[in-house]
Amino acid sequence: MGRRNMVLNMVGFSIFAMAFVIIATEATEYTVGDGFGWNTPTNVTFYQDWATNKTFLVGDTLIFNMTGNQMVSDVSKADYDNCTKVVSGFAGTEGVTVFKLTLVTSGPRYFICPIDDDCVRGQKFSINVESTNSAAPKPHHSVISQSVGIFATLAVYLLTNAL
């Protein structure tokens, strides 16, 4: 009976380990600016500060919640640095508009609002999108903390049942 329990525990642990790998590489949705949304900030570094501590991977999605006369444009580094008033992008309308952009390629990305002086006032940010094909993918922080809790619970269960 003891050997059977050990085999069942190993099977359970293997299933858990596979689930951890799948969860750890799952895509994340980021709401740009969190609760503030995509609006003209009062702090010129607001959006860059928002993006700084995040790891963006291919497959993740950026959600832009816009109110009123707003626009988001995915631009070149030169247009980003100069806050160029480009005419292409996704524009908001009256009320709240939601625009979702899935990151499909790795590398640097630059986003601005080209309306009025919104970009100069800080409605812009840049990110580096990392490939999910790297040898050691970087799981998102919330997944790590959840997984540690699940792993600890499973370890306690396995240890108490093995004794």
Long-range contacts (C-beta under 8 A, 24 or more apart in sequence): 5-161, 5-162, 6-162, 9-158, 9-161, 9-162, 12-154, 12-158, 13-154, 13-158, 16-150, 16-151, 16-154, 20-147, 20-150, 20-151, 23-143, 23-146, 23-147, 24-137, 24-139, 24-140, 24-143, 24-144, 24-147, 25-132, 25-137, 25-139, 26-143, 27-57, 27-59, 27-60, 27-61, 28-57, 28-60, 28-61, 28-140, 29-60, 29-61, 29-63, 29-100, 30-54, 30-56, 30-60, 30-61, 30-62, 30-63, 31-63, 31-65, 32-62, 32-63, 32-64, 32-65, 32-111, 32-125, 33-65, 37-64, 37-65, 37-66, 37-67, 38-64, 38-65, 38-66, 38-70, 38-72, 38-92, 38-113, 38-123, 39-66, 39-67, 39-68, 39-70, 39-123, 40-70, 40-113, 40-118, 40-121, 40-122, 40-123, 41-121, 41-122, 41-123, 43-122, 44-121, 44-122, 45-122, 46-122, 47-122, 47-123, 47-124, 47-125, 48-122, 48-124, 48-125, 48-126, 50-125, 51-125, 51-126, 51-127, 54-127, 55-130, 55-138, 55-140, 56-103, 56-127, 56-128, 56-129, 56-130, 57-103, 57-129, 57-130, 57-131, 57-132, 57-137, 57-138, 58-103, 58-104, 58-105, 58-106, 58-129, 58-130, 58-131, 58-132, 58-133, 59-102, 59-103, 59-104, 59-132, 60-102, 60-103, 60-129, 61-100, 61-101, 61-102, 61-103, 62-100, 62-101, 62-103, 62-111, 63-98, 63-99, 63-100, 64-90, 64-98, 64-99, 64-100, 64-101, 65-96, 65-97, 65-98, 66-92, 66-96, 66-97, 66-98, 66-99, 67-92, 67-95, 67-96, 67-97, 68-92, 68-94, 69-115, 70-97, 70-113, 70-115, 70-118, 71-113, 71-114, 71-115, 72-99, 72-101, 72-111, 72-112, 72-113, 73-111, 73-112, 73-113, 73-114, 74-101, 74-109, 74-110, 74-111, 75-110, 75-111, 75-112, 75-114, 76-110, 77-108, 77-110, 77-126, 79-110, 79-112, 80-110, 80-111, 80-112, 80-124, 80-126, 83-112, 83-114, 83-117, 83-119, 83-120, 83-124, 84-112, 84-114, 85-114, 86-112, 86-114, 87-114, 89-114, 103-129, 105-129, 106-130, 106-131
